[in-house]
Amino acid sequence: MENLKIIRIPVQTTADCLIEVENLSHSYQTRRALENVSFDVSCGEIFGFLGPNGSGKTTLFRILSTLIPVTSGTVRILGYDLSTEVKAIRHRLGVVFQHPGLDVKLTVVENLRHHGHLYGLSGKTLHHRIAELLEQVGISDRATDRVEVLSGGLQRRVELAKAMLHSPRVLLLDEPTSGLDVTARRQLNDDLRVLADTENILVLLTTHLLDDAEACNRVGILNNGSLVAIGAPDELKAQVGGDVVRIEGEVSERLSTAIAEKFSVSPVLTGGHLRVECERGHEFVRDLVATFPNEIQTVRFGRPTLEDVFIKLTGNPFVQ
């Protein structure tokens, strides 16, 4: 496969750039987890890193959240160098890990109060901050409930409020909607938008879910430790162009070759189906079925998705 060229959609830079990463690489013994990753994120943005398992998302999150050190490259958060000024960065970060960090036997308020004490908050200041955040994430009416009786989506909202107690400038989230149903995921994404706007912070998250990435202002697509695309979701999808037709069933290289010769297109066999980019997909589907009535079992088409961007750039299926 020919060398890949990273898609980078220009973004207006400002003095409020809160995360700057240059040529970040990281290895675990002989395995390269990140390879020369560079990006920047500004205040007010919701920025998502999208990629399948093993793409480097977790390693990147652990570096940004100061859990593992920078070994190659440069990372600056709020102007501080992550290699030498970790302590100055940590209390300015809000972090939500993939696995819950709440005491389920305590109430919502008790969880937040104890967490606030760790950051030196107390008295009326802490009381008002808790009330403010519970209002923002829509769970004021559950403040005195024990966490164990809350749904997964409500518990995630408590996690958000907890991470925001000390008014961080940067909020980092690792797979924040993992395990939630569709409704809860959408609500959590709405909560993140409210926090980004009202708190004037940067939100950076990792995800393997396409819907979560679509809700971001910009997306960085990771594959095998490399950043292969970065930009707004709609702008990235526009790079694919036209419609995307998926031919499913007992597809084969022989069928792929026949379709290519007949219609002058370039089918890609991936993930058990043939994928074709073309203009006027509805006409192509009509002609395709008429030409190969016995070979075509199932065919569907639609506008490009971020999954199509990933497939186009890597040649690999997006395995969630």
Secondary structure by P-SEA (a helix, b strand, c coil): ccbbbbbbccccccccccbbbcbbbbbccccccccccccccccccbbbbbbccccaaaaaaaaaacccccccbbbbccccccccccccccccbbbbcccccccccccaaaaaaaaaaaaccccaaaaaaaaaaaaaaccccccccccccccaaaaaaaaaaaaacccccbbbbccccccccaaaaaaaaaaaaaaaaccbbbbbbccccaaaaaaccbbbbbccccccccccaaaaaaaaccbbbbbbccccaaaaaaaaaaccbbbbbcccbbbbbbcaaaaaaaaaaaaccccccbbbbbcccaaaaaaaaccccccc
